[in-house]
């Protein structure tokens, strides 16, 4: 599982460098996310542009990553491919996360 990270002001952008987040890589994803989000950024954007498949384990790993951020920090998602976005909508996780069509759209929104 590969993640890359960059910080812009109070926002950290983490890009998933894999085409899938599934049971085979969910544990590694959670560990990598924990390590990457040790910063003090108030907002983390997870860029899923390259992710073409996600299963329930992958969804759970993203939820766990959000929870480990703690109170006062936010995890937003960008670049969801149609199949991945459908998983978030079918499971109603689109009510838990803010979903943005592109990373630029996510970056354009400021924190409240």
N, C-alpha and C positions, 0 to 999 in steps of 0.2 A: 504494500500500500504506500503510495507516495503522496505527500502533501507538500505544497510550497506555500510560503507565507510572506506577506508584506504588510507594513503598517503605514497608514496615512492618517495623521492626526490621532484622533481617539478611536479610529476604526482599523481593525485588523482584517485583512482579506486572506482567507485560506482557500487554496485551489486544490481540488482533488485531481490527482494525476493518474487516474485509473478509470476504466470504462464501466466498472461495476462496484457496488458495495453490497456484498452478500454475506451469507453465513461463514464462508471460508475466510473472509477478511474483516469481519465485524470487530473482533477483539483487537486486532492490530490497529484498525481505524480509531477505536476509542482511545487506545494508548497514544497513538500519534497525535490525536486531537488534544488530549490532556497536556502533552508535552508542548505542543504549538501554542496553546492558549494560556500558558503561564504568565503571559504579559498582563498588564493592567488596563488594557483597552476596554472601554465601556461597551463597545459593539464589535461583534465578530460577524463577518459575512462569509458564508461557506459557498464557494463558487463550484457549482455542480455541472458546468457546461460540458465537460467531457464524459459525464456519467450517463450511460445508456440503459443501465439496469440497476434496480434496487429491489431487495426482497425485505421481508419483515425483520430479519436480523439487522440488515443495513439501516432500516428505518429506526429500529430500537437503538442502534449505535449512535445515530444522529440525535435522538431524544436524550440519551445518556450524556452526550457531549454538551447539550444545552443545560442539563441539570448540573453538571460539574462546573459550569461557569459561575453558578451561584447567583444570589440576588443582586440586582443592580446592573447586571450585564446581560446583553441581548445577543441572540444568535439568529441572523436572517439568512435566507437561502436565495441564491440567484442562479440563473442559467439552467433551469430544470428542463430537460428534454421532455417531449410529450408523454412518453411512457412513464418516466419518473414522476412528473407532475400528477399524472393520473393516480399513482399510488398514494401520493400525499392527499389528494382530494377524496379518494375513496375511503381512506382511513380517517378523514376529517383532521388530519394533521395540518391542513392549510389554515385551520383556526388557531393553531398553536404557534406556527411560524409565519413570519411575513415572507411571502414568495415574490421574487422579482424576476421579470422576464430576462433581463440582462444584468451583468455586473455594473454597467454604467448607470442603469436605473436605480440599483441598490445604493450606489455611491452618491447619487444625486439627492437621496433622502437624508435629511439631517436628523439627529437624535432629538427627541422631544425634551 
